[in-house]
Every structure is written in C-alpha cells, then in structure tokens.
Amino acid sequence: MPIDLRLNSPGGSVFDAVAIYNALKRHSGEITVWIDGIAASAASYIAMAGDEIIMPENAFLMMVLSEEVCLRRSMALASVRP
C-alpha cells in the first residue's frame, strides 16, 4: 500500500525524526513525500525517506549540516584557553 506523506514542519527532535524515518523505510510500499510549505531541520530528514519528493516552487527544504556545526563548535572550544 503506498503512502502519501504531507510535510509542513520547521523541524523538531532529531531522535524522533530518526525513528519516523526508520519506520517509513521499513514500509514495503512506495512513499511519496509532499512538502507543502517547509520541511526544515529534523523534518528534512523525514522527507529523505520518500521514494519521490514533490514540492511547489515556493516551498522550502532546509537541511542542517550537522558536521559543520560540530566542526565550528570544536574549533570554538579549541580557541578557549585556561
């Protein structure tokens, strides 16, 4: 049975997003993700579970580069001297 998933979310808990992503990937049917307005942060991770992602020209898919965030934080911490 196919799933049509409608997303419009600024994001939320990455742990919840991982659980939702994994549940969707276990589904044997085709998954179509519709981004109606915004899929940002954790919601963008959920969107990646789709076999097809459809969004209008004025919708937003905003991903966070967690590696960059970690690198910037480690660089900032390294610059702190006792």
N, C-alpha and C positions, 0 to 999 in steps of 0.2 A: 504494500500500500504506500503510495507516495505521500510526502509531507510537504506542504506549503507553509513555510515559516516566515511570518511577518515581523520585521525588526524595526524598532524605533526607540533607541536607548542611548543615553550618554555613557553607559558603562556601569560598573559596579565591582563586585568582588571577583578577582581573578580565579579564586578557588571554586566559586560557583560556576563561572564560565567554563572552566576545565571540565567540571562534572557534566554540564549540559552538552558541551562539545563531544565528550566521550559517549554519552547516551545517544546522541544523534548519529555518531559514526557507527554505533552498533546496529542501527536500524538497517534492515536489508533493502528497503525501498529507496527510490530516488528522493533526494531532498532539494527543494528549490527555496532559496532564501530571497526574500523581497525586502530590500532596505527602503522603507517608505520615507524616512526623514534623515535619521542619523544612526549609525552603528559605530560608536566610539569606544576606545579602550577595551574593556572586557567583552563588550558586545561585538566588537570586530573579530574577536577570537571565535565567538559562537558562529558568526557568519561564515567562517572558513570551513565549517562542517558541511556546507552545501555542495552539491554536485554542480549547481548552477546558482549564480548570484545575479539578481536583477535589481537595478536601481535607476530611478529617473535622473536626468541631468542635474537637477538641483538638490540631490541627496548627498550625504557625506558618509564616507567610510574612513575613519580616522584610527590608525594603529599607533600604538606606543612602542617605541623601540627600547625594550627593557634593557638590552645590553648597553645602549648608550647611557641610560640613566645610571646603571651600576658603575660604568666606567667613570662618569662625571663625579659620582659620589666618592669613589675610591680615590680619584685624583684630588678631590677637595679634602678628604681625610688625610691624605699623604702630605698635604701642604700645611697641616696643623702641626706645630712643633711644641713640645712641652716646655 
